[in-house]
Amino acid sequence: MAFALHVNIERCTGCNNCVVACPVDALELYTLDPVTNEKIYKVKHGKAMVLDFNSELCAGCGVCVEACPHDVIRLSGRGAVVSEARVG
């Protein structure tokens, strides 16, 4: 089953906790070099620019949602919410 990941990128700090926590490596956090357009696996100015999500790898476990200290990740699959970040 393919899942969808929704991230409030405006509130995301690029801490990388979700990427590290994912047991199936479905997430990739990086910035883009403005000159070469190559991926840089280091956060610039405390914020990552791109969060790639591979829905085919995602197991829908919600570990990434729980790992996010800023509650900006929501995970859903086939229209039903599996796990949702807390609003507060």
N, C-alpha and C positions, 0 to 999 in steps of 0.2 A: 504494500500500500504506500502510495506517495503522500507525503505530508507537506504542508506549507509553513514557512517560518515568517513571522511578521515582526519587524524590529522598528521601534521608534528611533531612527537614526539621529534625530535631533537631540535626544536625551542620552544616547549611547556615548559612553566615555572611551570606548576602545580598550577596555581593561584586559580583554582576551580570555576572561574566565569561561565564557561559553565554549570557546574553541578548545581550550584545554580539557574541559569537562566532557565533551562529546566522545562517547565510547566508540563511535564508528567513523570519526573524522569527516563528518558531513559539513563542517564549517571551516571557513578560511577567512582570516582577517588580515587586511593589508592596505597599504597606501600605494598610489601610483606616482612614479617619478614623472614630473611635469615635462621633462625633456625627452626621455626615451620611452615613456609610457609603459615601462616595465614594472612588475610588482616589486614592492619593497616590503619585506616582512618585519617592519618596525613601525611603531606608532610615531607619528610626527606631531609635535606640539600637544602631546597628550591625547590625541584623537586619531583613530583609524578612519580611513575614508571609505573603504569598501568591505562589506561582509558578504562573502559568497556562500551560498547554501546549496548543497547537492541533495535534492529531495529523494533521489533514488537510493541514496545511502542511508537516509534518515530512518531510524527505527521507531520514532515517535515516542521515545521514552520520557521526554521532558526534562532531562538532566540539564540541558542548556538553560532552560527557563529558571530552574532552581539555582543554577550557578550565577545568574546575573544579579549583582548586588543593587542594581538600579531599576529592576523590574520593568525592563523595556522590551522583553521578548514574549511573543505569543506564538503558540504552536497549534496548528489545526490540520485536520485531514478529512477529506471527502465531505467538507461542509460542517463537520462537528468539531468543536473546540476540544482538544485533548488536554491542554494545560494552558493557563493564562497567567500573565504577570499580574501581580497584585497592584491595585491602584491605591495610592495613598499619599 
